[in-house]
């Protein structure tokens, strides 16, 4: 299985203050876990380049890109919203995070690799066309999707978002674009307090009640995602991979386990194998309990590789 792993050192330089949950250790613990499990030996590692302005503008307005550049501080912090802060390295990290997804998309669509996992931060799925919010500055996954559609000749793309928070930014940009099917599960009510009523016919949202467990996830995916994917027959599947619905993660009130992340990834991979030549681009979003995050990402990458623990013995 040809899988590429993309990251960049700038992901650990962006930080938003002491005790902020979206912290540099998130990418570090993932890299350490994949290394100690032997999974990094099974992938090719690529250092992500920065996204260009033209690539950012496929998802965002010029005003938004200009504002992020203007807000970037020379020292200290610049606050974007109550939870979202820039330090002097944030803009660099955000450009490399978006660039990772663009590069992953090119590598997968070209056939050089079948799947990709982008271990990058800051995350992206809350960033709307015109605004940064919710720890997000640029919408990494949508930038990759638009690159595939507008530069690489892909005609149908599915986005599967299983972060505990609704990807309102992705919906803002993609609603009404019939080239893209966006599938989402999330806790409701919970930040950003929207998503229950889809904004376009190409959006399928399945809100889950607080304290729902993995059985609710299975019903949402089996009842809504899989039939829609069968009808749509995507040529590439992107994943907004959030791991904050884990029962150990205090940022939410869902009760998923490591095995639930393995299961949902397996379903997406199966659909990719059926319709998309196996092509999957996965992008890190949320996940704030470091131990649960590292374990869950390990299960996610195992499924992208289609290897169980026995495959490394």
C-alpha positions as CSV (number, residue, x, y, z in Angstrom):
1,X,0.0,0.0,0.0
2,X,1.6,3.3,-1.1
3,X,0.9,5.9,1.6
4,X,2.6,9.2,2.0
5,X,3.0,11.1,5.3
6,X,3.3,14.9,5.2
7,X,4.3,17.3,7.9
8,X,6.5,20.3,8.5
9,X,8.6,21.6,11.5
10,X,6.6,24.8,11.5
11,X,3.6,22.9,12.8
12,X,5.3,22.8,16.2
13,X,6.3,26.5,16.1
14,X,2.7,27.8,16.0
15,X,1.3,28.1,19.6
16,X,-1.5,30.1,21.1
17,X,-0.5,30.5,24.7
18,X,0.0,28.4,27.8
19,X,-2.6,25.7,28.4
20,X,-4.3,26.2,25.0
21,X,-5.6,22.8,24.0
22,X,-4.5,23.2,20.3
23,X,-0.8,22.9,21.1
24,X,2.4,21.8,19.4
25,X,2.5,18.5,21.2
26,X,-0.4,17.3,19.1
27,X,1.7,16.7,16.1
28,X,4.7,15.5,18.1
29,X,2.8,12.7,19.9
30,X,1.3,11.6,16.6
31,X,4.8,11.4,15.0
32,X,6.2,9.6,18.0
33,X,3.4,7.1,18.0
34,X,3.7,6.3,14.3
35,X,7.4,5.9,14.8
36,X,7.2,3.6,17.8
37,X,4.5,1.5,16.2
38,X,6.6,0.9,13.1
39,X,4.0,2.6,10.8
40,X,6.4,5.4,9.7
41,X,8.6,2.6,8.2
42,X,5.7,1.7,5.9
43,X,5.1,5.2,4.5
44,X,7.2,7.7,2.6
45,X,7.7,11.0,4.5
46,X,7.5,14.3,2.7
47,X,8.2,17.8,4.1
48,X,5.3,20.0,3.1
49,X,6.0,23.2,1.1
50,X,4.0,26.3,1.8
51,X,0.8,27.0,-0.1
52,X,1.0,29.8,-2.6
53,X,-1.3,32.8,-2.6
54,X,-3.1,31.5,-5.7
55,X,-3.8,28.2,-3.9
56,X,-5.2,29.9,-0.8
57,X,-7.5,32.0,-3.0
58,X,-9.2,28.9,-4.3
59,X,-10.9,28.7,-0.9
60,X,-10.6,32.2,0.6
61,X,-11.1,35.8,-0.5
62,X,-8.1,38.0,-1.1
63,X,-9.3,40.2,1.8
64,X,-9.0,37.2,4.2
65,X,-5.5,36.3,3.0
66,X,-4.5,39.9,3.3
67,X,-5.9,40.2,6.8
68,X,-4.0,37.1,8.0
69,X,-0.8,38.6,6.7
70,X,-1.6,42.0,8.3
71,X,-2.5,40.4,11.7
72,X,0.7,38.3,11.8
73,X,2.7,39.7,14.8
74,X,6.4,40.4,14.8
75,X,6.4,39.4,18.5
76,X,3.9,38.3,21.1
77,X,0.4,37.4,20.1
78,X,-2.4,38.7,17.8
79,X,-5.9,37.6,18.8
80,X,-8.3,36.7,16.0
81,X,-11.2,35.5,18.2
82,X,-11.5,34.5,21.8
83,X,-10.0,31.1,21.1
84,X,-7.8,31.7,18.1
85,X,-4.5,33.5,18.4
86,X,-1.5,34.1,16.1
87,X,2.2,34.1,17.1
88,X,5.0,35.1,14.8
89,X,5.2,31.6,13.3
90,X,1.5,31.0,12.9
91,X,1.2,32.3,9.3
92,X,4.2,30.2,8.2
93,X,2.6,27.1,9.9
94,X,-0.8,27.8,8.3
95,X,0.7,28.1,4.9
96,X,2.6,24.8,5.3
97,X,-0.5,23.1,6.6
98,X,-2.4,24.1,3.5
99,X,0.6,23.3,1.3
100,X,0.7,19.8,2.8
101,X,-2.8,19.1,1.5
102,X,-2.1,20.5,-1.9
103,X,1.0,18.4,-2.2
104,X,-0.8,15.3,-0.9
105,X,-3.5,15.9,-3.4
106,X,-1.0,16.1,-6.3
107,X,0.8,12.9,-5.1
108,X,-2.4,10.9,-4.8
109,X,-4.2,12.1,-8.0
110,X,-1.1,11.6,-10.0
111,X,-1.0,7.9,-8.9
112,X,2.4,8.1,-7.3
113,X,0.7,7.3,-3.9
114,X,-2.7,5.8,-3.2
115,X,-3.3,7.5,0.1
116,X,-1.9,10.4,2.2
117,X,-2.0,11.5,5.8
118,X,-1.2,15.1,6.7
119,X,0.0,15.5,10.3
120,X,-0.2,19.3,10.3
121,X,-1.5,22.2,12.4
122,X,-3.2,24.6,12.7
123,X,-6.3,22.7,11.7
124,X,-8.6,24.2,9.1
125,X,-12.2,23.1,8.8
126,X,-13.7,26.1,10.8
127,X,-12.0,28.7,8.5
128,X,-14.7,30.1,6.3
129,X,-14.2,31.9,3.0
130,X,-13.7,35.2,4.7
131,X,-12.8,34.5,8.3
132,X,-10.4,32.6,10.7
133,X,-12.1,31.0,13.7
134,X,-12.1,28.0,16.0
135,X,-8.3,27.5,16.0
136,X,-8.3,27.6,12.2
137,X,-6.8,30.2,9.8
138,X,-6.9,28.6,6.3
139,X,-9.2,25.8,5.3
140,X,-6.5,23.2,4.5
141,X,-8.8,20.4,3.2
142,X,-10.9,22.7,1.0
143,X,-7.7,24.2,-0.5
144,X,-6.7,20.7,-1.5
145,X,-10.1,19.8,-2.8
146,X,-10.3,23.0,-5.0
147,X,-6.8,22.3,-6.3
148,X,-7.9,18.8,-7.4
149,X,-11.0,20.2,-9.1
150,X,-9.5,23.3,-10.7
151,X,-5.9,22.1,-11.6
152,X,-5.9,18.3,-11.7
153,X,-9.0,17.5,-13.6
154,X,-10.9,15.7,-10.9
155,X,-14.7,16.0,-11.3
156,X,-16.2,14.4,-8.2
157,X,-14.8,14.6,-4.7
158,X,-16.3,13.5,-1.4
159,X,-15.3,15.1,1.9
160,X,-15.9,13.0,5.1
161,X,-15.6,15.0,8.2
162,X,-15.8,13.1,11.6
163,X,-14.5,15.9,13.9
164,X,-16.7,16.4,16.9
165,X,-17.3,20.0,15.8
166,X,-19.1,20.7,12.6
167,X,-16.9,21.8,9.8
168,X,-18.7,25.1,9.3
169,X,-15.9,26.6,7.3
170,X,-15.9,23.7,4.8
171,X,-19.6,23.9,4.5
172,X,-19.5,27.7,3.9
173,X,-17.1,27.3,1.0
174,X,-18.4,24.1,-0.5
175,X,-22.2,24.5,-0.2
176,X,-23.8,24.5,-3.6
177,X,-20.7,23.1,-5.4
178,X,-22.2,19.9,-6.9
179,X,-18.7,18.6,-7.7
180,X,-18.2,18.0,-4.0
181,X,-20.3,15.8,-1.6
182,X,-19.6,16.8,2.0
183,X,-20.5,14.3,4.7
184,X,-20.3,15.3,8.3
185,X,-21.0,13.9,11.8
186,X,-20.6,16.1,14.9
187,X,-22.0,16.6,18.4
188,X,-25.0,18.9,18.6
189,X,-25.3,21.3,20.4
190,X,-21.6,22.2,20.4
191,X,-19.4,24.9,18.9
192,X,-19.8,26.3,16.2
193,X,-23.6,25.8,17.0
194,X,-24.6,25.2,13.4
195,X,-24.8,22.5,10.8
196,X,-28.1,20.8,11.7
197,X,-29.7,22.4,8.6
198,X,-27.5,21.8,5.6
199,X,-26.8,24.9,3.5
200,X,-26.8,23.0,0.2
201,X,-28.1,19.8,-1.5
202,X,-24.5,18.5,-1.6
203,X,-24.1,18.6,2.2
204,X,-25.2,15.7,4.4
205,X,-24.9,16.4,8.1
206,X,-25.7,14.0,10.9
207,X,-25.7,15.7,14.3
208,X,-25.2,13.4,17.3
209,X,-26.6,14.0,20.8
210,X,-24.2,14.5,23.7
211,X,-22.9,11.3,25.2
212,X,-23.5,9.3,22.0
213,X,-21.1,6.4,21.7
214,X,-19.6,4.5,18.7
215,X,-23.0,2.9,17.9
216,X,-24.4,6.3,17.0
217,X,-21.4,6.8,14.7
218,X,-22.0,3.5,13.0
219,X,-25.7,4.3,12.4
220,X,-24.8,7.7,11.0
221,X,-22.2,6.4,8.6
222,X,-24.1,3.2,7.6
223,X,-27.4,5.0,7.3
224,X,-26.4,8.3,5.6
225,X,-22.7,8.4,4.5
226,X,-22.4,5.0,2.7
227,X,-25.6,5.2,0.6
228,X,-24.6,8.8,-0.5
229,X,-21.1,7.7,-1.4
230,X,-22.5,4.8,-3.4
231,X,-24.7,7.2,-5.4
232,X,-22.1,9.9,-5.8
233,X,-19.1,7.6,-6.8
234,X,-16.3,10.0,-5.9
235,X,-13.1,9.9,-7.7
236,X,-11.1,11.0,-4.6
237,X,-12.1,11.0,-1.0
238,X,-10.8,13.6,1.5
239,X,-11.1,13.2,5.2
240,X,-11.2,16.0,7.8
241,X,-9.9,13.7,10.5
242,X,-10.8,15.0,14.0
243,X,-10.2,12.8,17.0
244,X,-11.9,14.9,19.6
245,X,-15.1,12.8,19.9
246,X,-13.0,10.3,21.9
247,X,-14.4,9.5,25.3
248,X,-11.1,10.7,26.9
249,X,-11.2,14.1,25.3
250,X,-12.7,16.7,27.6
251,X,-13.5,19.2,24.8
252,X,-16.6,17.3,23.9
253,X,-19.3,14.9,25.3
254,X,-19.2,12.0,22.8
255,X,-17.8,8.6,23.8
256,X,-16.0,7.1,20.8
257,X,-13.0,4.8,21.3
258,X,-9.9,4.0,19.3
259,X,-11.7,1.2,17.6
260,X,-14.4,3.5,16.4
261,X,-11.9,5.6,14.5
262,X,-10.5,2.4,13.0
263,X,-14.0,1.4,11.9
264,X,-15.0,4.7,10.3
265,X,-11.7,4.9,8.5
266,X,-12.2,1.3,7.2
267,X,-15.6,2.3,5.8
268,X,-14.2,5.3,4.0
269,X,-11.3,3.3,2.6
270,X,-13.7,0.6,1.4
271,X,-15.7,3.3,-0.5
272,X,-12.5,4.7,-1.9
273,X,-11.5,1.2,-3.1
274,X,-14.9,0.8,-4.7
275,X,-15.2,4.1,-6.5
276,X,-12.0,6.1,-6.4
277,X,-9.1,3.7,-7.1
278,X,-8.4,3.7,-3.4
279,X,-7.5,7.4,-3.4
280,X,-7.8,9.0,0.0
281,X,-6.3,12.3,1.4
282,X,-6.6,12.6,5.2
283,X,-6.0,15.8,7.0
284,X,-5.6,16.2,10.8
285,X,-8.3,18.5,12.4
286,X,-9.1,18.2,16.1
287,X,-8.1,15.9,19.0
288,X,-6.8,17.3,22.2
289,X,-6.3,14.5,24.7
290,X,-2.7,13.6,23.7
291,X,-2.8,9.9,24.6
292,X,-6.2,9.3,23.0
293,X,-5.1,11.3,19.9
294,X,-1.9,9.4,19.4
295,X,-3.7,6.0,19.7
296,X,-6.6,7.0,17.5
297,X,-4.4,8.3,14.7
298,X,-2.4,5.1,14.9
299,X,-5.6,3.2,14.2
300,X,-6.5,5.6,11.4
301,X,-3.2,5.2,9.7
302,X,-3.3,1.4,10.0
303,X,-6.6,1.5,8.1
304,X,-5.2,3.8,5.5
305,X,-2.3,1.3,5.1
306,X,-4.7,-1.7,5.4
307,X,-2.4,-3.4,8.0
308,X,-3.4,-4.7,11.4
309,X,-1.0,-5.2,14.3
310,X,0.0,-8.6,12.8
311,X,1.2,-6.8,9.6
312,X,4.1,-5.4,11.6
313,X,5.2,-8.6,13.3
